[in-house]
Amino acid sequence: MKSKYLLPHVYKKIGWIISIPALIIGIFHLHFAERLDAYRGFPWLEPVMNTVTGVILIVGLLLIAFSREKTEDEYINKIRLESFQVAVLINYILLIICMLFLYGLDFLSIMVYNMYTVLLIFIARFNYLIYRNKNAV
């Protein structure tokens, strides 16, 4: 069955090129920018950078997740579907655990990460299974 919602394979490379720097910049903003006083003199820049970085990261992850493989067949579609199901399940299990044990700003931080975890878990699991199956042959 041919999926009509997948992008051409070239978009996967573009997604990786966009996502990796955005992920590094996003981690820097969340964990180190305040400690290093990175926005001294430009306090308006922090929310702008957070928003732009978040949007770029989501676009890059979507390009990776919704791009075809070089050889797209039924088995790849099966792995793709199972990886999405596992990613959603793991994401919501982690969210329930966090809801039960975290409060306040800690929970807010988890919700920020939660925006990206479904795509990150899917991409990690899907690419791992593709890699494992190519090496098994």
A tleap script that builds the chain and sets N, CA, C and O, in Angstrom:
source leaprc.protein.ff14SB
mol = sequence {
  NMET LYS SER LYS TYR LEU LEU PRO HIE VAL
  TYR LYS LYS ILE GLY TRP ILE ILE SER ILE
  PRO ALA LEU ILE ILE GLY ILE PHE HIE LEU
  HIE PHE ALA GLU ARG LEU ASP ALA TYR ARG
  GLY PHE PRO TRP LEU GLU PRO VAL MET ASN
  THR VAL THR GLY VAL ILE LEU ILE VAL GLY
  LEU LEU LEU ILE ALA PHE SER ARG GLU LYS
  THR GLU ASP GLU TYR ILE ASN LYS ILE ARG
  LEU GLU SER PHE GLN VAL ALA VAL LEU ILE
  ASN TYR ILE LEU LEU ILE ILE CYS MET LEU
  PHE LEU TYR GLY LEU ASP PHE LEU SER ILE
  MET VAL TYR ASN MET TYR THR VAL LEU LEU
  ILE PHE ILE ALA ARG PHE ASN TYR LEU ILE
  TYR ARG ASN LYS ASN ALA CVAL
}
set mol.1.N position { 0.840 -1.187 0.000 }
set mol.1.CA position { 0.000 0.000 0.000 }
set mol.1.C position { 0.882 1.246 0.000 }
set mol.1.O position { 1.804 1.360 0.807 }
set mol.2.N position { 0.603 2.153 -0.884 }
set mol.2.CA position { 1.394 3.364 -1.005 }
set mol.2.C position { 0.774 4.467 -0.156 }
set mol.2.O position { -0.406 4.785 -0.299 }
set mol.3.N position { 1.581 5.046 0.727 }
set mol.3.CA position { 1.095 6.118 1.584 }
set mol.3.C position { 1.201 7.443 0.845 }
set mol.3.O position { 2.246 7.763 0.278 }
set mol.4.N position { 0.121 8.207 0.851 }
set mol.4.CA position { 0.129 9.474 0.137 }
set mol.4.C position { 0.585 10.636 1.012 }
set mol.4.O position { 0.681 11.766 0.532 }
set mol.5.N position { 0.869 10.378 2.288 }
set mol.5.CA position { 1.241 11.449 3.204 }
set mol.5.C position { 2.740 11.527 3.469 }
set mol.5.O position { 3.159 12.289 4.340 }
set mol.6.N position { 3.551 10.776 2.757 }
set mol.6.CA position { 4.992 10.806 2.963 }
set mol.6.C position { 5.662 11.715 1.938 }
set mol.6.O position { 5.265 11.773 0.774 }
set mol.7.N position { 6.677 12.415 2.398 }
set mol.7.CA position { 7.451 13.307 1.533 }
set mol.7.C position { 8.530 12.512 0.799 }
set mol.7.O position { 8.845 11.390 1.197 }
set mol.8.N position { 9.091 13.070 -0.252 }
set mol.8.CA position { 10.216 12.394 -0.916 }
set mol.8.C position { 11.409 12.230 0.032 }
set mol.8.O position { 11.532 12.951 1.022 }
set mol.9.N position { 12.273 11.283 -0.284 }
set mol.9.CA position { 13.395 10.919 0.588 }
set mol.9.C position { 14.360 12.079 0.835 }
set mol.9.O position { 14.975 12.141 1.900 }
set mol.10.N position { 14.507 12.984 -0.107 }
set mol.10.CA position { 15.454 14.089 0.035 }
set mol.10.C position { 15.132 14.967 1.244 }
set mol.10.O position { 16.029 15.597 1.804 }
set mol.11.N position { 13.875 15.017 1.649 }
set mol.11.CA position { 13.483 15.835 2.795 }
set mol.11.C position { 14.015 15.278 4.117 }
set mol.11.O position { 14.133 16.016 5.096 }
set mol.12.N position { 14.332 13.998 4.151 }
set mol.12.CA position { 14.902 13.417 5.362 }
set mol.12.C position { 16.268 14.035 5.655 }
set mol.12.O position { 16.574 14.354 6.804 }
set mol.13.N position { 17.083 14.204 4.620 }
set mol.13.CA position { 18.395 14.826 4.800 }
set mol.13.C position { 18.251 16.278 5.242 }
set mol.13.O position { 18.984 16.741 6.115 }
set mol.14.N position { 17.318 16.984 4.645 }
set mol.14.CA position { 17.067 18.376 5.032 }
set mol.14.C position { 16.623 18.426 6.495 }
set mol.14.O position { 17.052 19.301 7.248 }
set mol.15.N position { 15.773 17.495 6.888 }
set mol.15.CA position { 15.315 17.441 8.271 }
set mol.15.C position { 16.455 17.230 9.255 }
set mol.15.O position { 16.499 17.870 10.305 }
set mol.16.N position { 17.388 16.324 8.917 }
set mol.16.CA position { 18.550 16.106 9.797 }
set mol.16.C position { 19.405 17.361 9.883 }
set mol.16.O position { 19.880 17.717 10.962 }
set mol.17.N position { 19.604 18.037 8.750 }
set mol.17.CA position { 20.414 19.257 8.733 }
set mol.17.C position { 19.777 20.349 9.583 }
set mol.17.O position { 20.488 21.129 10.218 }
set mol.18.N position { 18.470 20.415 9.603 }
set mol.18.CA position { 17.759 21.416 10.397 }
set mol.18.C position { 17.689 21.007 11.873 }
set mol.18.O position { 17.880 21.843 12.757 }
set mol.19.N position { 17.416 19.735 12.138 }
set mol.19.CA position { 17.123 19.281 13.508 }
set mol.19.C position { 18.320 19.263 14.443 }
set mol.19.O position { 18.209 19.668 15.600 }
set mol.20.N position { 19.455 18.800 13.959 }
set mol.20.CA position { 20.603 18.651 14.851 }
set mol.20.C position { 21.055 19.993 15.438 }
set mol.20.O position { 21.221 20.084 16.655 }
set mol.21.N position { 21.262 21.041 14.622 }
set mol.21.CA position { 21.628 22.321 15.242 }
set mol.21.C position { 20.518 22.890 16.130 }
set mol.21.O position { 20.798 23.472 17.178 }
set mol.22.N position { 19.263 22.722 15.713 }
set mol.22.CA position { 18.153 23.241 16.522 }
set mol.22.C position { 18.088 22.525 17.869 }
set mol.22.O position { 17.801 23.155 18.887 }
set mol.23.N position { 18.350 21.219 17.890 }
set mol.23.CA position { 18.348 20.472 19.142 }
set mol.23.C position { 19.467 20.948 20.061 }
set mol.23.O position { 19.252 21.119 21.261 }
set mol.24.N position { 20.647 21.161 19.512 }
set mol.24.CA position { 21.773 21.646 20.311 }
set mol.24.C position { 21.488 23.046 20.862 }
set mol.24.O position { 21.733 23.311 22.039 }
set mol.25.N position { 20.976 23.931 20.024 }
set mol.25.CA position { 20.650 25.289 20.466 }
set mol.25.C position { 19.533 25.251 21.499 }
set mol.25.O position { 19.578 25.989 22.483 }
set mol.26.N position { 18.523 24.395 21.287 }
set mol.26.CA position { 17.420 24.285 22.247 }
set mol.26.C position { 17.880 23.805 23.606 }
set mol.26.O position { 17.439 24.332 24.627 }
set mol.27.N position { 18.758 22.818 23.639 }
set mol.27.CA position { 19.285 22.325 24.918 }
set mol.27.C position { 20.095 23.429 25.596 }
set mol.27.O position { 20.005 23.606 26.810 }
set mol.28.N position { 20.884 24.169 24.821 }
set mol.28.CA position { 21.641 25.286 25.379 }
set mol.28.C position { 20.706 26.306 26.009 }
set mol.28.O position { 20.942 26.756 27.131 }
set mol.29.N position { 19.643 26.676 25.294 }
set mol.29.CA position { 18.712 27.679 25.806 }
set mol.29.C position { 18.022 27.209 27.081 }
set mol.29.O position { 17.851 27.987 28.019 }
set mol.30.N position { 17.631 25.949 27.116 }
set mol.30.CA position { 16.903 25.455 28.284 }
set mol.30.C position { 17.779 25.288 29.516 }
set mol.30.O position { 17.309 25.479 30.638 }
set mol.31.N position { 19.037 24.935 29.324 }
set mol.31.CA position { 19.847 24.567 30.476 }
set mol.31.C position { 20.997 25.518 30.806 }
set mol.31.O position { 21.394 25.615 31.967 }
set mol.32.N position { 21.537 26.219 29.810 }
set mol.32.CA position { 22.751 26.976 30.071 }
set mol.32.C position { 22.635 28.475 29.857 }
set mol.32.O position { 23.456 29.222 30.390 }
set mol.33.N position { 21.659 28.947 29.104 }
set mol.33.CA position { 21.583 30.367 28.763 }
set mol.33.C position { 21.416 31.231 30.007 }
set mol.33.O position { 22.059 32.275 30.119 }
set mol.34.N position { 20.567 30.819 30.938 }
set mol.34.CA position { 20.347 31.614 32.145 }
set mol.34.C position { 21.589 31.626 33.033 }
set mol.34.O position { 21.947 32.657 33.602 }
set mol.35.N position { 22.237 30.479 33.145 }
set mol.35.CA position { 23.446 30.396 33.981 }
set mol.35.C position { 24.587 31.236 33.426 }
set mol.35.O position { 25.365 31.818 34.182 }
set mol.36.N position { 24.683 31.296 32.113 }
set mol.36.CA position { 25.764 32.057 31.485 }
set mol.36.C position { 25.379 33.508 31.224 }
set mol.36.O position { 26.178 34.280 30.692 }
set mol.37.N position { 24.165 33.876 31.594 }
set mol.37.CA position { 23.659 35.227 31.368 }
set mol.37.C position { 23.817 35.608 29.899 }
set mol.37.O position { 24.341 36.671 29.566 }
set mol.38.N position { 23.348 34.711 29.033 }
set mol.38.CA position { 23.555 34.853 27.593 }
set mol.38.C position { 22.781 36.025 26.986 }
set mol.38.O position { 23.142 36.501 25.910 }
set mol.39.N position { 21.745 36.489 27.640 }
set mol.39.CA position { 20.913 37.549 27.063 }
set mol.39.C position { 21.082 38.874 27.792 }
set mol.39.O position { 20.167 39.698 27.804 }
set mol.40.N position { 22.241 39.083 28.397 }
set mol.40.CA position { 22.511 40.328 29.109 }
set mol.40.C position { 22.375 41.491 28.122 }
set mol.40.O position { 23.045 41.523 27.090 }
set mol.41.N position { 21.518 42.423 28.445 }
set mol.41.CA position { 21.292 43.567 27.578 }
set mol.41.C position { 20.221 43.356 26.524 }
set mol.41.O position { 19.743 44.323 25.931 }
set mol.42.N position { 19.832 42.105 26.277 }
set mol.42.CA position { 18.815 41.797 25.276 }
set mol.42.C position { 17.786 40.816 25.857 }
set mol.42.O position { 17.668 39.700 25.351 }
set mol.43.N position { 17.052 41.190 26.883 }
set mol.43.CA position { 16.124 40.234 27.507 }
set mol.43.C position { 14.975 39.819 26.595 }
set mol.43.O position { 14.392 38.752 26.788 }
set mol.44.N position { 14.644 40.637 25.613 }
set mol.44.CA position { 13.567 40.305 24.684 }
set mol.44.C position { 13.965 39.185 23.738 }
set mol.44.O position { 13.102 38.562 23.119 }
set mol.45.N position { 15.271 38.917 23.618 }
set mol.45.CA position { 15.750 37.926 22.671 }
set mol.45.C position { 15.494 36.489 23.123 }
set mol.45.O position { 15.355 35.593 22.291 }
set mol.46.N position { 15.432 36.267 24.435 }
set mol.46.CA position { 15.259 34.894 24.933 }
set mol.46.C position { 13.964 34.242 24.470 }
set mol.46.O position { 14.019 33.139 23.926 }
set mol.47.N position { 12.793 34.866 24.657 }
set mol.47.CA position { 11.573 34.189 24.173 }
set mol.47.C position { 11.532 34.033 22.657 }
set mol.47.O position { 10.974 33.062 22.146 }
set mol.48.N position { 12.119 34.983 21.941 }
set mol.48.CA position { 12.165 34.879 20.486 }
set mol.48.C position { 13.013 33.672 20.079 }
set mol.48.O position { 12.606 32.888 19.221 }
set mol.49.N position { 14.180 33.523 20.686 }
set mol.49.CA position { 15.069 32.404 20.366 }
set mol.49.C position { 14.419 31.070 20.736 }
set mol.49.O position { 14.524 30.100 19.986 }
set mol.50.N position { 13.752 31.018 21.886 }
set mol.50.CA position { 13.082 29.778 22.287 }
set mol.50.C position { 12.002 29.390 21.284 }
set mol.50.O position { 11.882 28.220 20.920 }
set mol.51.N position { 11.223 30.359 20.840 }
set mol.51.CA position { 10.150 30.088 19.890 }
set mol.51.C position { 10.706 29.654 18.541 }
set mol.51.O position { 10.262 28.654 17.976 }
set mol.52.N position { 11.665 30.394 18.028 }
set mol.52.CA position { 12.239 30.079 16.720 }
set mol.52.C position { 12.912 28.709 16.755 }
set mol.52.O position { 12.738 27.908 15.836 }
set mol.53.N position { 13.669 28.442 17.796 }
set mol.53.CA position { 14.349 27.147 17.915 }
set mol.53.C position { 13.333 26.011 17.997 }
set mol.53.O position { 13.512 24.975 17.357 }
set mol.54.N position { 12.274 26.194 18.777 }
set mol.54.CA position { 11.244 25.163 18.902 }
set mol.54.C position { 10.544 24.881 17.581 }
set mol.54.O position { 10.313 23.723 17.234 }
set mol.55.N position { 10.210 25.923 16.853 }
set mol.55.CA position { 9.538 25.747 15.557 }
set mol.55.C position { 10.462 25.042 14.566 }
set mol.55.O position { 10.035 24.127 13.860 }
set mol.56.N position { 11.722 25.463 14.511 }
set mol.56.CA position { 12.674 24.837 13.588 }
set mol.56.C position { 12.875 23.368 13.939 }
set mol.56.O position { 12.947 22.521 13.050 }
set mol.57.N position { 12.967 23.061 15.241 }
set mol.57.CA position { 13.146 21.672 15.657 }
set mol.57.C position { 11.941 20.822 15.277 }
set mol.57.O position { 12.107 19.704 14.788 }
set mol.58.N position { 10.744 21.325 15.491 }
set mol.58.CA position { 9.543 20.567 15.136 }
set mol.58.C position { 9.466 20.352 13.623 }
set mol.58.O position { 9.141 19.254 13.172 }
set mol.59.N position { 9.758 21.373 12.848 }
set mol.59.CA position { 9.731 21.224 11.386 }
set mol.59.C position { 10.757 20.191 10.944 }
set mol.59.O position { 10.454 19.339 10.109 }
set mol.60.N position { 11.966 20.253 11.492 }
set mol.60.CA position { 12.997 19.290 11.126 }
set mol.60.C position { 12.617 17.870 11.499 }
set mol.60.O position { 12.816 16.947 10.709 }
set mol.61.N position { 12.069 17.682 12.700 }
set mol.61.CA position { 11.661 16.342 13.128 }
set mol.61.C position { 10.504 15.817 12.278 }
set mol.61.O position { 10.455 14.625 11.972 }
set mol.62.N position { 9.580 16.687 11.898 }
set mol.62.CA position { 8.490 16.266 11.023 }
set mol.62.C position { 9.008 15.864 9.642 }
set mol.62.O position { 8.515 14.902 9.052 }
set mol.63.N position { 9.994 16.590 9.128 }
set mol.63.CA position { 10.581 16.224 7.838 }
set mol.63.C position { 11.243 14.850 7.918 }
set mol.63.O position { 11.133 14.052 6.988 }
set mol.64.N position { 11.926 14.575 9.023 }
set mol.64.CA position { 12.563 13.270 9.188 }
set mol.64.C position { 11.510 12.177 9.302 }
set mol.64.O position { 11.600 11.142 8.641 }
set mol.65.N position { 10.514 12.415 10.143 }
set mol.65.CA position { 9.522 11.383 10.436 }
set mol.65.C position { 8.626 11.069 9.234 }
set mol.65.O position { 8.219 9.921 9.054 }
set mol.66.N position { 8.320 12.057 8.426 }
set mol.66.CA position { 7.365 11.856 7.341 }
set mol.66.C position { 8.007 11.839 5.961 }
set mol.66.O position { 7.364 12.186 4.970 }
set mol.67.N position { 9.265 11.440 5.895 }
set mol.67.CA position { 9.936 11.263 4.606 }
set mol.67.C position { 10.042 9.787 4.285 }
set mol.67.O position { 10.192 8.950 5.176 }
set mol.68.N position { 9.963 9.482 3.018 }
set mol.68.CA position { 10.097 8.096 2.564 }
set mol.68.C position { 11.521 7.607 2.752 }
set mol.68.O position { 12.466 8.392 2.824 }
set mol.69.N position { 11.650 6.299 2.830 }
set mol.69.CA position { 12.962 5.669 2.770 }
set mol.69.C position { 13.327 5.525 1.297 }
set mol.69.O position { 12.475 5.692 0.425 }
set mol.70.N position { 14.591 5.216 1.019 }
set mol.70.CA position { 14.992 5.036 -0.383 }
set mol.70.C position { 14.203 3.916 -1.036 }
set mol.70.O position { 13.763 4.032 -2.180 }
set mol.71.N position { 14.028 2.826 -0.291 }
set mol.71.CA position { 13.195 1.713 -0.769 }
set mol.71.C position { 12.035 1.560 0.196 }
set mol.71.O position { 12.190 1.021 1.292 }
set mol.72.N position { 10.897 2.027 -0.209 }
set mol.72.CA position { 9.698 1.998 0.637 }
set mol.72.C position { 8.865 0.787 0.238 }
set mol.72.O position { 8.415 0.696 -0.904 }
set mol.73.N position { 8.654 -0.149 1.172 }
set mol.73.CA position { 7.849 -1.327 0.887 }
set mol.73.C position { 6.906 -1.599 2.055 }
set mol.73.O position { 6.828 -0.811 2.998 }
set mol.74.N position { 6.201 -2.707 1.985 }
set mol.74.CA position { 5.232 -3.054 3.022 }
set mol.74.C position { 5.895 -3.228 4.393 }
set mol.74.O position { 5.338 -2.833 5.417 }
set mol.75.N position { 7.083 -3.821 4.398 }
set mol.75.CA position { 7.778 -4.045 5.666 }
set mol.75.C position { 8.177 -2.719 6.311 }
set mol.75.O position { 8.068 -2.570 7.528 }
set mol.76.N position { 8.631 -1.769 5.523 }
set mol.76.CA position { 8.971 -0.431 6.043 }
set mol.76.C position { 7.717 0.234 6.598 }
set mol.76.O position { 7.766 0.864 7.655 }
set mol.77.N position { 6.598 0.100 5.895 }
set mol.77.CA position { 5.338 0.674 6.386 }
set mol.77.C position { 4.924 0.044 7.709 }
set mol.77.O position { 4.417 0.733 8.594 }
set mol.78.N position { 5.136 -1.264 7.847 }
set mol.78.CA position { 4.808 -1.955 9.097 }
set mol.78.C position { 5.683 -1.444 10.237 }
set mol.78.O position { 5.188 -1.175 11.332 }
set mol.79.N position { 6.973 -1.311 9.983 }
set mol.79.CA position { 7.884 -0.783 11.007 }
set mol.79.C position { 7.509 0.650 11.366 }
set mol.79.O position { 7.544 1.030 12.536 }
set mol.80.N position { 7.150 1.448 10.354 }
set mol.80.CA position { 6.768 2.842 10.599 }
set mol.80.C position { 5.534 2.923 11.501 }
set mol.80.O position { 5.508 3.705 12.452 }
set mol.81.N position { 4.521 2.119 11.203 }
set mol.81.CA position { 3.294 2.121 12.002 }
set mol.81.C position { 3.565 1.656 13.433 }
set mol.81.O position { 3.112 2.290 14.385 }
set mol.82.N position { 4.297 0.561 13.589 }
set mol.82.CA position { 4.600 0.056 14.932 }
set mol.82.C position { 5.443 1.049 15.718 }
set mol.82.O position { 5.259 1.198 16.926 }
set mol.83.N position { 6.358 1.725 15.052 }
set mol.83.CA position { 7.198 2.711 15.741 }
set mol.83.C position { 6.367 3.897 16.227 }
set mol.83.O position { 6.590 4.403 17.327 }
set mol.84.N position { 5.408 4.341 15.408 }
set mol.84.CA position { 4.520 5.415 15.861 }
set mol.84.C position { 3.688 4.965 17.062 }
set mol.84.O position { 3.522 5.719 18.021 }
set mol.85.N position { 3.176 3.758 17.011 }
set mol.85.CA position { 2.367 3.266 18.129 }
set mol.85.C position { 3.190 3.168 19.408 }
set mol.85.O position { 2.731 3.583 20.473 }
set mol.86.N position { 4.389 2.628 19.314 }
set mol.86.CA position { 5.252 2.505 20.493 }
set mol.86.C position { 5.640 3.885 21.015 }
set mol.86.O position { 5.678 4.096 22.227 }
set mol.87.N position { 5.930 4.828 20.116 }
set mol.87.CA position { 6.316 6.173 20.530 }
set mol.87.C position { 5.189 6.866 21.295 }
set mol.87.O position { 5.432 7.496 22.324 }
set mol.88.N position { 3.971 6.751 20.800 }
set mol.88.CA position { 2.834 7.372 21.492 }
set mol.88.C position { 2.605 6.701 22.843 }
set mol.88.O position { 2.367 7.385 23.838 }
set mol.89.N position { 2.673 5.386 22.890 }
set mol.89.CA position { 2.479 4.660 24.143 }
set mol.89.C position { 3.533 5.044 25.178 }
set mol.89.O position { 3.190 5.358 26.318 }
set mol.90.N position { 4.796 5.022 24.801 }
set mol.90.CA position { 5.866 5.386 25.734 }
set mol.90.C position { 5.715 6.834 26.183 }
set mol.90.O position { 5.891 7.139 27.362 }
set mol.91.N position { 5.393 7.718 25.259 }
set mol.91.CA position { 5.232 9.129 25.596 }
set mol.91.C position { 4.149 9.329 26.656 }
set mol.91.O position { 4.352 10.069 27.619 }
set mol.92.N position { 3.022 8.683 26.484 }
set mol.92.CA position { 1.939 8.897 27.442 }
set mol.92.C position { 2.166 8.174 28.762 }
set mol.92.O position { 1.698 8.638 29.802 }
set mol.93.N position { 2.862 7.063 28.744 }
set mol.93.CA position { 3.228 6.418 30.008 }
set mol.93.C position { 4.152 7.332 30.800 }
set mol.93.O position { 3.966 7.521 32.002 }
set mol.94.N position { 5.155 7.902 30.121 }
set mol.94.CA position { 6.057 8.841 30.796 }
set mol.94.C position { 5.304 10.079 31.286 }
set mol.94.O position { 5.585 10.586 32.371 }
set mol.95.N position { 4.359 10.562 30.499 }
set mol.95.CA position { 3.577 11.727 30.908 }
set mol.95.C position { 2.741 11.436 32.144 }
set mol.95.O position { 2.655 12.275 33.041 }
set mol.96.N position { 2.127 10.268 32.205 }
set mol.96.CA position { 1.338 9.901 33.391 }
set mol.96.C position { 2.229 9.825 34.622 }
set mol.96.O position { 1.861 10.319 35.688 }
set mol.97.N position { 3.392 9.211 34.483 }
set mol.97.CA position { 4.328 9.123 35.611 }
set mol.97.C position { 4.741 10.522 36.069 }
set mol.97.O position { 4.787 10.793 37.269 }
set mol.98.N position { 5.037 11.396 35.136 }
set mol.98.CA position { 5.415 12.765 35.493 }
set mol.98.C position { 4.262 13.522 36.139 }
set mol.98.O position { 4.483 14.310 37.059 }
set mol.99.N position { 3.041 13.298 35.677 }
set mol.99.CA position { 1.878 13.955 36.287 }
set mol.99.C position { 1.689 13.528 37.737 }
set mol.99.O position { 1.253 14.316 38.576 }
set mol.100.N position { 2.021 12.281 38.021 }
set mol.100.CA position { 1.847 11.778 39.382 }
set mol.100.C position { 2.930 12.255 40.337 }
set mol.100.O position { 2.673 12.384 41.534 }
set mol.101.N position { 4.134 12.520 39.839 }
set mol.101.CA position { 5.255 12.781 40.742 }
set mol.101.C position { 5.885 14.166 40.633 }
set mol.101.O position { 6.707 14.518 41.479 }
set mol.102.N position { 5.539 14.960 39.635 }
set mol.102.CA position { 6.148 16.275 39.480 }
set mol.102.C position { 5.087 17.362 39.536 }
set mol.102.O position { 3.950 17.171 39.104 }
set mol.103.N position { 5.490 18.518 40.083 }
set mol.103.CA position { 4.572 19.641 40.234 }
set mol.103.C position { 5.291 20.935 39.869 }
set mol.103.O position { 6.521 20.993 39.845 }
set mol.104.N position { 4.518 21.950 39.590 }
set mol.104.CA position { 5.071 23.281 39.395 }
set mol.104.C position { 5.948 23.404 38.173 }
set mol.104.O position { 5.628 22.891 37.100 }
set mol.105.N position { 7.075 24.100 38.353 }
set mol.105.CA position { 7.970 24.369 37.232 }
set mol.105.C position { 8.635 23.107 36.702 }
set mol.105.O position { 8.957 23.034 35.516 }
set mol.106.N position { 8.846 22.110 37.562 }
set mol.106.CA position { 9.403 20.844 37.075 }
set mol.106.C position { 8.449 20.201 36.065 }
set mol.106.O position { 8.880 19.704 35.025 }
set mol.107.N position { 7.166 20.216 36.376 }
set mol.107.CA position { 6.186 19.643 35.449 }
set mol.107.C position { 6.113 20.464 34.167 }
set mol.107.O position { 5.958 19.907 33.080 }
set mol.108.N position { 6.224 21.777 34.286 }
set mol.108.CA position { 6.211 22.637 33.105 }
set mol.108.C position { 7.399 22.309 32.193 }
set mol.108.O position { 7.256 22.293 30.970 }
set mol.109.N position { 8.547 22.052 32.773 }
set mol.109.CA position { 9.719 21.657 31.977 }
set mol.109.C position { 9.462 20.344 31.250 }
set mol.109.O position { 9.825 20.195 30.083 }
set mol.110.N position { 8.836 19.393 31.937 }
set mol.110.CA position { 8.512 18.116 31.316 }
set mol.110.C position { 7.536 18.317 30.152 }
set mol.110.O position { 7.650 17.636 29.133 }
set mol.111.N position { 6.601 19.221 30.285 }
set mol.111.CA position { 5.652 19.483 29.205 }
set mol.111.C position { 6.343 20.089 27.986 }
set mol.111.O position { 5.942 19.834 26.851 }
set mol.112.N position { 7.381 20.889 28.221 }
set mol.112.CA position { 8.155 21.427 27.099 }
set mol.112.C position { 8.820 20.281 26.346 }
set mol.112.O position { 8.758 20.229 25.117 }
set mol.113.N position { 9.455 19.362 27.074 }
set mol.113.CA position { 10.082 18.208 26.435 }
set mol.113.C position { 9.040 17.308 25.770 }
set mol.113.O position { 9.317 16.686 24.745 }
set mol.114.N position { 7.852 17.241 26.349 }
set mol.114.CA position { 6.795 16.367 25.848 }
set mol.114.C position { 6.365 16.734 24.423 }
set mol.114.O position { 5.869 15.885 23.682 }
set mol.115.N position { 6.556 17.984 24.052 }
set mol.115.CA position { 6.205 18.393 22.688 }
set mol.115.C position { 7.045 17.666 21.652 }
set mol.115.O position { 6.607 17.483 20.516 }
set mol.116.N position { 8.230 17.255 22.026 }
set mol.116.CA position { 9.170 16.668 21.072 }
set mol.116.C position { 9.340 15.160 21.227 }
set mol.116.O position { 9.852 14.509 20.316 }
set mol.117.N position { 8.927 14.591 22.350 }
set mol.117.CA position { 9.280 13.204 22.631 }
set mol.117.C position { 8.619 12.207 21.689 }
set mol.117.O position { 9.245 11.203 21.350 }
set mol.118.N position { 7.403 12.431 21.258 }
set mol.118.CA position { 6.767 11.476 20.351 }
set mol.118.C position { 7.596 11.351 19.070 }
set mol.118.O position { 7.889 10.245 18.618 }
set mol.119.N position { 7.965 12.485 18.496 }
set mol.119.CA position { 8.757 12.438 17.264 }
set mol.119.C position { 10.152 11.868 17.511 }
set mol.119.O position { 10.652 11.086 16.703 }
set mol.120.N position { 10.783 12.250 18.618 }
set mol.120.CA position { 12.126 11.742 18.905 }
set mol.120.C position { 12.129 10.235 19.139 }
set mol.120.O position { 13.001 9.532 18.627 }
set mol.121.N position { 11.166 9.735 19.905 }
set mol.121.CA position { 11.087 8.291 20.158 }
set mol.121.C position { 10.793 7.544 18.859 }
set mol.121.O position { 11.389 6.502 18.587 }
set mol.122.N position { 9.865 8.085 18.055 }
set mol.122.CA position { 9.559 7.441 16.784 }
set mol.122.C position { 10.791 7.365 15.886 }
set mol.122.O position { 11.109 6.303 15.351 }
set mol.123.N position { 11.480 8.488 15.723 }
set mol.123.CA position { 12.646 8.523 14.838 }
set mol.123.C position { 13.726 7.567 15.335 }
set mol.123.O position { 14.332 6.845 14.544 }
set mol.124.N position { 13.966 7.564 16.646 }
set mol.124.CA position { 14.993 6.684 17.203 }
set mol.124.C position { 14.638 5.220 16.981 }
set mol.124.O position { 15.478 4.444 16.525 }
set mol.125.N position { 13.408 4.834 17.296 }
set mol.125.CA position { 13.015 3.428 17.165 }
set mol.125.C position { 12.960 2.998 15.697 }
set mol.125.O position { 13.444 1.919 15.352 }
set mol.126.N position { 12.386 3.817 14.846 }
set mol.126.CA position { 12.264 3.486 13.428 }
set mol.126.C position { 13.636 3.306 12.788 }
set mol.126.O position { 13.878 2.317 12.097 }
set mol.127.N position { 14.531 4.258 13.018 }
set mol.127.CA position { 15.864 4.156 12.417 }
set mol.127.C position { 16.661 3.009 13.009 }
set mol.127.O position { 17.444 2.378 12.299 }
set mol.128.N position { 16.480 2.721 14.301 }
set mol.128.CA position { 17.162 1.580 14.904 }
set mol.128.C position { 16.703 0.275 14.254 }
set mol.128.O position { 17.529 -0.573 13.916 }
set mol.129.N position { 15.395 0.111 14.080 }
set mol.129.CA position { 14.889 -1.115 13.464 }
set mol.129.C position { 15.326 -1.243 12.007 }
set mol.129.O position { 15.644 -2.344 11.556 }
set mol.130.N position { 15.348 -0.149 11.273 }
set mol.130.CA position { 15.826 -0.181 9.889 }
set mol.130.C position { 17.302 -0.578 9.869 }
set mol.130.O position { 17.712 -1.418 9.067 }
set mol.131.N position { 18.095 0.024 10.749 }
set mol.131.CA position { 19.531 -0.293 10.823 }
set mol.131.C position { 19.758 -1.754 11.204 }
set mol.131.O position { 20.583 -2.441 10.601 }
set mol.132.N position { 19.023 -2.219 12.207 }
set mol.132.CA position { 19.177 -3.610 12.661 }
set mol.132.C position { 18.800 -4.604 11.565 }
set mol.132.O position { 19.469 -5.623 11.395 }
set mol.133.N position { 17.745 -4.319 10.829 }
set mol.133.CA position { 17.315 -5.229 9.767 }
set mol.133.C position { 18.248 -5.202 8.562 }
set mol.133.O position { 18.395 -6.220 7.886 }
set mol.134.N position { 18.880 -4.076 8.275 }
set mol.134.CA position { 19.852 -4.033 7.177 }
set mol.134.C position { 21.095 -4.823 7.526 }
set mol.134.O position { 21.685 -5.462 6.655 }
set mol.135.N position { 21.505 -4.790 8.794 }
set mol.135.CA position { 22.698 -5.544 9.218 }
set mol.135.C position { 22.416 -7.025 9.389 }
set mol.135.O position { 23.339 -7.837 9.339 }
set mol.136.N position { 21.147 -7.395 9.593 }
set mol.136.CA position { 20.789 -8.803 9.781 }
set mol.136.C position { 20.809 -9.560 8.462 }
set mol.136.O position { 20.976 -10.779 8.449 }
set mol.137.N position { 20.642 -8.856 7.362 }
set mol.137.CA position { 20.584 -9.514 6.047 }
set mol.137.C position { 21.928 -9.878 5.526 }
set mol.137.O position { 22.037 -10.436 4.435 }
savepdb mol mol.pdb
quit
